[in-house]
Amino acid sequence: MYDMVERLLGEQEAAKRLVLTADSVPQDEIGLRQLIVRCLTFLLMTVICLILVRLEKIQSVINILAVVKAAASLPWGIR
């Protein structure tokens, strides 16, 4: 778990995270809730990171297309 946080968010952010395991929470409904909340929070953060990466890639493609379009409109025959 720590490795995944480190890979997605960086070493400094991973060092701040508390990694919960079944042994580190109370063995009752409260412990189960803690684990579920932690997992859902991590899942949400991971999905947000993946969406941001995709948006950056889409923005890069849009920028490239804008450059190509601008270059296509230049009068190449005139020097």
ABEGO torsion letter per residue (X at the ends): XAAAAAAAAEAAAAAABBBBBAAABBBBAAAAAAAAAAAAAAAAAAAAAAAAAAAAAAAAAAAAAAAAAAAAABBAABX
